[in-house]
Amino acid sequence: MDVVHYTDPACPFAFSAEPQRLQLRWHYGDQLAWRNVMIGLHETTETAAAKGLTPDLIEPVMRKLQSTYGMPIDVARRPRVPGTVPACRAVVGVRLHAPDPALEDAFLRRLRVRYMAGELLDEQSTIDAAAADIGIAVADLATWTADPATEAALRDDMRTARTPHPSALVLNHKLSPSEDGGRRYSAPSYELRSGDDIAAAPGFQPWESYDVAIANLLPGVERRAPAADVAEVLEWAEAPLATAEVAAIRGIDIDAARTELTDAGATFEPVGEDGYWVAA
């Protein structure tokens, strides 16, 4: 089954939904083939402001999402709402040019983590640091990003995100207004595709909605059980995981996961209101 993942590295809703995305990867593994589509929420700070998006508006949203879903978000007021297109362009550059396809997801993850920790995605230093985190040379990233093919692919992503599947339009309240007066996918949104069958899941959805859709679209799919312990989760993970992500994969609540992680001697790095864990 193909999973088309509509997202943007700056979206706090998408970041708060990372536990669900990792649950999908844990339970279904290689039976799901993932493809990212960058929404490109804002070209610049000015275009964000023209939509009414200001630091005063974003701060309480960040605070509420952190409190509700427990992901590591620094809830301090940002100096501005950054444009996201530069970071999205860099993600597409990595997609097209990196020697290892897995680097796209790893780079997107580091952009999310850095932004939610308080860095600004429209600053080149943030983008370069995210690349360096996963071993991409800054000079290579600059070359990849400057390639006209990267810009063309980014704009194709953005057009696709602004053309929701007809079934997604039924859930209009889960979509967002686009610049042309139409509707676009909000982050995160998924299209689950099996042959000619498509299930669109626009906007932030509970985990169970994806689980049910996959069971219906892919009868006979193998579904891995929740992890037996936190050590199994951290060994599987390709990057440090938030407490909420470990909890989701274990099938337990966040407080229980934190206790298990501490008891297992996992190393904790605080970020914002929570933090990330790696195996000892």
Buried (B, 14 or more C-beta within 10 A) or exposed (E): BEBBBBBBBBBBBBBBBBBBBBBBBBBBEEEBEBEBBBBBBBBBBEBBBEBEBBBEEBBEBBBEBBEEBBBBBBBEEBEBBBBBBBBBBBBBBBBBBBEEEEBBBBBBBBBBBBBBBBBBBBBBEBBBBBBEBBEBEBEBBBEBBEBEEBBEBBBEBBEBBBEBBEEBBEBEEBBBEBEEEEBBBBBBBBBBBBEEEBBBBBBBBEBEEBBEBBEEBBEEBEEEEBBEEBBBBBEBBEBBBBBBBBBBBBEBEBEBBBEBBEEBEBEBEEBBBBBBBBBE
